[in-house]
Amino acid sequence: MYVMIVLPIHNEEAIIERAVVQLHSHCTATLADMHWTIVIADNGSTDASEDIIKRIALGYPNILYDARTPPGRGGALQQAWSLFDADVYVYMDCDLATDLRYLRECIDAIMRNKYDIAIGSRLVTGSCAHRSVLRTACSYMYSIVPRLFFPSFPIRDCQCGFKAISHRTKKELLPRVQDQYWFFDTELLIRGHYANYRIMEMPVWWKDQRFAQRKSKVRLIHTALGNIAKLFELKKNPDLRR
C-alpha cells in the first residue's frame, strides 16, 4: 500500500521545519506497514520555505518538494497528487492543526472501509475545536451555505484541512474539479456527493495554531463571499441538481 501525504504551503518559513519533522516522526511510528511519501506542495512562496524544505529533504529520502508558481491551495494539491500513483492521497494544513492521531483512521477509511473520500470535521458529534469565537461562527455559517444551494448535500465541514481520497477519486473525480483556491475542497465534496462517491466525515480534534511570526492565510469575509459566488456557478451544472 502506497500513501502520498501532501502539505500545501505558501510562505511558511516560520513553521515548516517543525511541521515536517513532526509529521515524518509520526508517520515513521504509525505507518510502518505501508510505503509513504510526504510532498511539500509550494504554491508561490517568496520567503525561505524552499531552502528550508530542500535542506530537510537531504536527510529524509521520502520527503519531496514540489513547486508551483501561482498561489492557490487547490491547484497545488491537484499538481502534487498528480506526480505519481498511490493507493491513498492525503492532505493536511501545514500547521498540523488537526491532531495527527487521526491520520491512520483517515487512511484506513479509504483502504479498509472502501470510502472514496474521508474528511476530518470540526462540526460533527465527537469533534473538538479550539479557535476564536469569530472563526467558530464563520465556520458554522459556512457549513449551512452549501446545503442551501444543494439540499441533499450532507457534509457539515467542507473546509477542514484534513482529507484523504482514493486512487479512483484522484483519477476520475479530481480532473473535474475546476477551482484552484480555497473553494477546491467544497467543489470536490459536492461533485463527489452527486456522483455517488462514498464520503466519510469523521470527528477530529482541531486546535488553531497561532504563532507570533505567522498569520492566517485565510481572509474570512473575502473568502466566504468568493465561495458563495462559486456556489452560484456550480449550481448551474445540470449534473448537480437532484
C-alpha positions in Angstrom: 0.0 0.0 0.0 1.3 3.4 -1.0 0.2 6.7 0.6 1.1 10.2 -0.6 0.7 12.9 2.1 0.7 16.5 0.8 1.3 19.7 2.8 0.3 22.7 0.7 2.3 25.8 1.7 2.6 29.5 0.9 5.3 31.4 2.8 5.5 29.1 5.8 9.2 29.6 6.8 8.2 30.2 10.4 6.7 26.7 10.9 7.5 24.4 8.1 10.6 22.7 9.6 8.8 21.9 12.8 5.8 20.6 11.0 7.7 18.4 8.5 9.9 16.8 11.2 6.8 16.2 13.4 4.8 14.6 10.6 7.7 12.5 9.5 8.3 11.2 13.0 4.6 10.4 13.3 4.4 8.5 10.0 7.5 6.5 10.9 5.9 5.4 14.1 2.3 4.7 12.9 2.6 3.8 9.2 5.3 1.2 9.4 3.2 -1.3 7.4 3.0 0.8 4.3 5.1 2.9 2.0 4.5 6.6 2.3 5.9 9.9 0.9 5.5 13.4 2.2 5.2 16.0 -0.5 5.6 19.7 0.3 3.5 21.5 -2.3 4.8 25.1 -2.5 2.4 27.4 -4.3 4.2 30.7 -4.9 6.3 31.1 -1.8 8.6 34.1 -1.8 10.3 33.5 1.6 12.8 30.9 2.6 10.4 28.0 2.6 12.0 26.3 -0.4 15.5 26.5 1.1 14.3 25.1 4.4 12.5 22.2 2.8 15.3 21.2 0.4 17.7 21.2 3.4 15.4 18.9 5.4 14.9 16.6 2.4 18.6 15.9 2.2 18.2 13.8 5.4 14.8 12.2 4.5 14.5 10.4 1.2 10.7 10.2 1.5 10.2 13.9 1.7 9.8 15.7 -1.7 9.5 19.3 -2.7 7.1 20.3 -5.5 6.9 23.9 -6.6 4.0 25.7 -8.4 4.4 29.4 -9.1 0.7 30.6 -8.9 -0.7 30.7 -5.4 -3.7 28.5 -4.7 -4.2 25.5 -2.4 -6.4 23.7 -4.8 -4.0 24.0 -7.7 -1.1 22.9 -5.5 -3.0 19.8 -4.4 -4.0 18.9 -7.9 -0.4 19.2 -9.2 1.1 17.3 -6.2 -1.4 14.4 -6.3 -0.7 14.0 -10.0 3.0 13.4 -9.5 2.7 9.7 -9.2 0.2 6.9 -8.5 -0.7 6.0 -4.9 -3.4 4.0 -3.2 -4.4 6.9 -0.9 -3.8 10.6 -1.3 -3.9 12.7 1.9 -3.5 16.4 2.5 -3.4 18.4 5.7 -2.8 22.0 6.6 0.9 22.6 7.3 0.3 24.0 10.8 -0.9 20.5 11.8 -4.0 21.9 13.4 -5.8 18.6 13.2 -4.4 16.1 15.7 -2.2 13.6 13.9 -3.8 10.7 15.7 -6.5 10.7 13.1 -4.1 10.2 10.1 -4.2 6.4 10.3 -8.0 6.4 10.7 -8.4 8.6 7.7 -6.2 6.3 5.6 -8.0 3.2 6.9 -11.3 4.7 5.9 -10.1 4.5 2.3 -8.2 1.3 2.3 -10.1 -0.9 4.7 -13.6 0.6 4.7 -13.6 1.4 1.0 -14.7 5.0 1.2 -13.8 7.2 -1.8 -13.2 10.3 0.3 -12.5 10.7 4.1 -12.5 14.1 5.7 -11.9 15.5 9.2 -14.7 17.5 10.6 -14.8 20.1 13.4 -18.6 20.3 13.4 -19.9 16.7 13.9 -20.6 15.0 17.2 -17.4 13.9 18.9 -15.2 16.6 17.4 -13.3 19.2 19.5 -12.1 22.5 18.1 -10.2 25.3 19.9 -10.4 28.6 18.0 -11.6 32.1 18.2 -15.3 33.0 18.5 -15.3 34.7 15.1 -13.8 31.8 13.3 -16.2 29.4 15.0 -19.1 31.5 14.0 -17.9 31.7 10.4 -17.3 28.0 10.2 -20.9 27.2 11.4 -22.4 29.7 9.0 -20.4 28.4 6.0 -21.5 24.8 6.9 -25.0 25.9 6.2 -24.5 27.7 2.9 -23.6 24.8 0.6 -26.7 22.9 1.9 -28.9 25.9 1.0 -27.7 25.5 -2.6 -27.6 21.7 -2.6 -30.3 20.4 -0.2 -29.2 16.8 -0.4 -25.6 17.6 0.4 -24.8 16.1 3.8 -21.3 17.4 4.7 -21.1 19.9 7.5 -17.4 20.9 7.5 -16.1 21.3 3.9 -13.1 23.4 4.8 -11.2 21.4 7.4 -7.7 20.9 6.1 -7.5 17.2 6.7 -8.7 14.9 3.8 -7.9 11.7 2.0 -9.1 10.4 -1.3 -8.8 7.1 -3.1 -6.9 6.3 -6.3 -10.2 6.1 -8.1 -11.2 9.6 -6.8 -8.0 11.1 -7.9 -8.2 9.5 -11.4 -11.9 10.1 -12.2 -13.2 12.9 -10.0 -10.2 15.2 -9.4 -9.9 16.2 -13.1 -13.5 17.6 -12.9 -12.7 20.0 -10.1 -12.0 23.4 -11.5 -11.3 25.6 -8.6 -7.6 26.3 -7.8 -8.1 28.1 -4.5 -10.0 27.8 -1.2 -13.2 26.6 -2.8 -11.4 23.4 -4.1 -12.5 21.4 -1.0 -16.2 22.3 -1.3 -16.3 21.7 -5.0 -14.6 18.3 -4.6 -17.1 17.2 -2.0 -20.2 18.4 -3.8 -19.1 16.8 -7.1 -18.3 13.6 -5.2 -21.6 13.5 -3.4 -23.6 13.9 -6.6 -21.5 11.3 -8.4 -22.4 8.9 -5.6 -18.9 8.6 -4.1 -18.8 7.3 -0.6 -17.7 10.1 1.7 -16.9 9.7 5.4 -17.0 12.8 7.6 -15.2 11.9 10.9 -14.9 13.9 14.0 -11.4 15.2 14.8 -9.6 17.3 17.5 -8.5 20.6 16.0 -6.6 23.4 17.5 -6.0 26.8 16.0 -2.2 27.1 15.7 -1.1 30.7 16.2 2.5 31.7 16.1 3.9 35.2 16.5 5.7 35.0 13.2 2.7 33.6 11.2 -0.7 35.0 10.4 -3.6 33.0 8.9 -3.6 32.9 5.1 -7.4 32.9 5.0 -9.2 36.3 4.6 -12.5 35.2 6.2 -15.0 37.7 4.6 -13.3 37.8 1.2 -13.1 34.0 1.0 -16.7 33.5 2.2 -18.1 35.9 -0.4 -16.0 34.3 -3.1 -17.1 30.8 -2.2 -20.8 31.9 -2.3 -20.3 33.3 -5.8 -18.7 30.0 -6.8 -21.6 28.0 -5.3 -24.0 30.0 -7.6 -21.8 29.0 -10.6 -21.7 25.4 -9.5 -25.5 25.3 -9.1 -25.8 25.9 -12.8 -24.3 22.5 -13.5 -27.1 20.1 -14.7 -25.4 17.1 -13.1 -25.7 18.7 -9.6 -29.4 19.4 -9.4 -31.0 16.4 -7.7 
